[in-house]
Amino acid sequence: MSAPSIALVALSRPSLPDADAVAAELGRLIAAAPAPRVTSRTDAAFTLAFEGGATANVTLVDKPIPWERIEGPCATAWYWPEAEAAMRPHTAHLFVTLLDESKRLIDVSFRLTRVLVATAANAPAVGLVWGASGAVHEPQAFAELAAQSSDSDLPLNLWIDFRVYQQDAGVGYGFFTTGMEALGRRELEVPHYDGEPQHLVAAAYNIAHYILEKDAAIKDAEVIGLPDESQVTIREDRSMIDPEQDVVRLEFN
């Protein structure tokens, strides 16, 4: 049995959303399938069962998410400058788990995304944490990007942390992802890049999207062309962060 997928919802006050309302919202978000059934509920938790066997559990935790867990993600959330101001005062959170044996891990992530959107829409949510990447998100922005996504336009910014950092010498940038592994692929890393960090992130995003959307079987030394006509060489390597982890190293030509 696979490990459950996890996400967190930071709350302004301790409040478990109404299970029926969450199920109904999921029915609206997943129009092609029946709404999930509420199979159990208590004052502190409820469980939803989906057609096909997946189950989601939402549990109220009457204390905030430990700040040391989200301080770093809040500080690096360039796409949400107010992350720390929004998240630091929260008083409780929801622990959301999804057990889903779907063959495509992308389908599992889509389902967890919708569970998170439906749960946050019915709770006093001030922020979201995607468990696989640790990244934090503003609830409304998360919902809007999720609504625009599809199999051909994956919401990778919701599922993966694309992290660029300035190198110690102050010349050039490094880069790594967190979250690709949860989607069944190796994380991406760039040991050194000379150029604009925005270009680096955009190029890595395009490569990650290509790998995941096409389920591409990339090979060591393969060259991938980018939309701006530049090229990147793929290298299979050990991680510069965790030497025990195999990654895909990107070399910009």
Backbone hydrogen bonds, N-H to C=O, Kabsch-Sander energy under -0.5 kcal/mol:
donor,donor_aa,acceptor,acceptor_aa,energy
5,S,98,L,-2.8
7,A,96,V,-2.3
8,L,129,V,-2.3
9,V,94,L,-2.0
10,A,127,G,-2.6
11,L,92,A,-3.2
12,S,124,P,-2.4
15,S,13,R,-0.5
22,V,18,D,-2.1
23,A,19,A,-2.5
24,A,20,D,-2.4
25,E,21,A,-2.2
26,L,22,V,-2.2
27,G,23,A,-1.9
28,R,24,A,-1.5
29,L,25,E,-2.2
30,I,26,L,-2.4
31,A,29,L,-0.6
33,A,30,I,-1.8
37,R,49,A,-2.6
39,T,37,R,-0.8
39,T,47,T,-2.2
40,S,47,T,-1.0
42,T,45,A,-3.2
46,F,58,V,-1.8
47,T,40,S,-2.3
48,L,56,A,-3.0
49,A,37,R,-2.8
50,F,54,A,-3.2
53,G,50,F,-2.0
55,T,99,L,-2.1
56,A,48,L,-2.5
57,N,97,T,-2.6
58,V,46,F,-2.5
59,T,95,F,-2.0
60,L,44,A,-3.3
61,V,93,H,-3.1
62,D,60,L,-0.6
63,K,61,V,-1.9
69,R,66,P,-1.9
70,I,66,P,-0.8
70,I,67,W,-0.7
71,E,67,W,-2.2
74,C,70,I,-2.4
75,A,71,E,-2.1
76,T,72,G,-1.8
77,A,74,C,-0.8
78,W,76,T,-2.1
80,W,77,A,-2.0
83,A,80,W,-2.0
86,A,82,E,-2.3
87,M,83,A,-2.7
88,R,84,E,-2.7
90,H,87,M,-1.5
91,T,11,L,-1.8
92,A,11,L,-1.2
93,H,61,V,-2.3
94,L,9,V,-2.4
95,F,59,T,-3.0
96,V,7,A,-2.7
96,V,94,L,-0.7
97,T,57,N,-2.5
97,T,95,F,-0.5
98,L,5,S,-2.4
99,L,55,T,-3.0
100,D,98,L,-0.7
105,L,103,K,-0.6
107,D,104,R,-0.6
108,V,104,R,-1.3
109,S,105,L,-2.1
110,F,106,I,-2.4
111,R,107,D,-2.2
112,L,108,V,-2.6
113,T,109,S,-2.4
114,R,110,F,-2.1
115,V,111,R,-2.5
116,L,112,L,-2.5
117,V,113,T,-2.4
118,A,114,R,-2.7
119,T,115,V,-2.3
120,A,116,L,-2.6
121,A,117,V,-2.0
122,N,118,A,-0.6
122,N,119,T,-1.0
123,A,120,A,-1.5
125,A,120,A,-0.6
125,A,123,A,-2.4
126,V,10,A,-2.8
127,G,10,A,-1.0
128,L,137,H,-2.3
129,V,8,L,-2.4
130,W,135,A,-2.4
131,G,6,I,-1.5
131,G,129,V,-0.7
133,S,130,W,-0.7
134,G,130,W,-2.9
137,H,128,L,-2.2
142,F,138,E,-2.6
143,A,139,P,-2.3
144,E,140,Q,-2.4
145,L,141,A,-2.3
146,A,142,F,-2.4
147,A,143,A,-2.1
148,Q,144,E,-1.0
149,S,145,L,-0.5
149,S,146,A,-1.1
150,S,153,D,-1.5
153,D,150,S,-0.9
156,L,154,L,-1.9
158,L,155,P,-2.0
159,W,155,P,-0.9
160,I,156,L,-2.8
161,D,178,T,-2.8
162,F,160,I,-0.8
163,R,161,D,-1.0
163,R,176,F,-2.6
164,V,162,F,-0.6
165,Y,174,G,-2.3
167,Q,172,G,-1.9
170,G,167,Q,-2.5
172,G,170,G,-0.5
173,Y,193,Y,-2.2
174,G,165,Y,-2.8
175,F,190,V,-2.0
176,F,163,R,-2.2
177,T,188,L,-1.7
178,T,161,D,-1.2
183,L,179,G,-0.6
183,L,180,M,-1.4
184,G,181,E,-1.9
185,R,180,M,-2.0
189,E,248,V,-2.3
190,V,175,F,-2.6
193,Y,173,Y,-1.5
195,G,193,Y,-0.7
199,H,196,E,-0.5
200,L,196,E,-1.7
201,V,197,P,-2.5
202,A,198,Q,-2.4
203,A,199,H,-2.5
204,A,200,L,-2.4
205,Y,201,V,-2.5
206,N,202,A,-2.3
207,I,203,A,-2.1
208,A,204,A,-2.7
209,H,205,Y,-2.7
210,Y,206,N,-2.2
211,I,207,I,-2.5
212,L,208,A,-2.4
213,E,209,H,-3.1
214,K,210,Y,-1.9
216,A,210,Y,-0.5
216,A,211,I,-1.3
218,I,216,A,-1.2
221,A,234,I,-3.2
222,E,219,K,-2.2
224,I,232,V,-3.1
226,L,230,S,-2.9
229,E,226,L,-2.4
232,V,224,I,-2.4
233,T,251,E,-3.0
234,I,222,E,-3.2
235,R,249,R,-2.2
237,D,235,R,-0.5
237,D,247,V,-2.1
239,S,242,D,-0.7
239,S,245,Q,-2.8
245,Q,242,D,-2.6
247,V,237,D,-3.0
248,V,187,E,-2.9
249,R,235,R,-3.4
249,R,247,V,-0.6
250,L,189,E,-2.6
251,E,233,T,-2.3
251,E,249,R,-0.5
252,F,250,L,-0.6
253,N,231,Q,-2.6
